[in-house]
Amino acid sequence: MQPFVKLTAIAAPYDRVNVDTDQIIPARFLLKRRTDPAYPGYLFHDLRFAADGSERDFVLNQPAYRGAQIFVGSENFGGGSSREAAAIAFSTYGVRCVIAVSFGDIFYSNCIKNGILPIRLPNEAASALRAQAHAKPGAMLSIDLPAQTVTGFDGNIHRFEIDSLNKSCLIEGLSQIALTLRHRDAIDAFERRYRETVSWV
């Protein structure tokens, strides 16, 4: 998993509230592998593309935001089903950070597991960032995970909270498997003791 420490990147604003995981990636794409080269196109697919494949008027289709690595949403972002594919769609597109007022709990967790930093900010701060991104398409935000800050387009600094374990895993680029393997010696020792204790099994 790619470590996340600091990021300065284009931010794409999206004002809609209650963005659920079916909007982020429609159910018909859930059996696709993350290695599928078409996966970035599944992100917001039905909002980005018409039935004939032509582009709709969606923020990520606008030239100034096509390379966005930060996505700024609103309230109740990523609610709905538990599909991990919603986080994978952001990751394969190149988004490293999603900012919102509130998140669906499972989507928030899935972002962490896929190397994406989800940031909760108060409604006033998130609204201001989206307004500034609309006013200056292609402008950049700066994220500092160790300091837990977002530096806005206007230079204002917004602090955010994150669980210490999640923070550490993102900074070090540790997946759940990699985190578990750090304790391999302790796991092996437990297994040896267990076999000795219940050798009759």
Summary of the structure (lengths in Angstrom):
residues: 201
radius of gyration: 19.2
end to end distance: 38.8
largest distance: 71.5
contacts: 596
relative contact order: 0.17
helix: 40%
strand: 18%
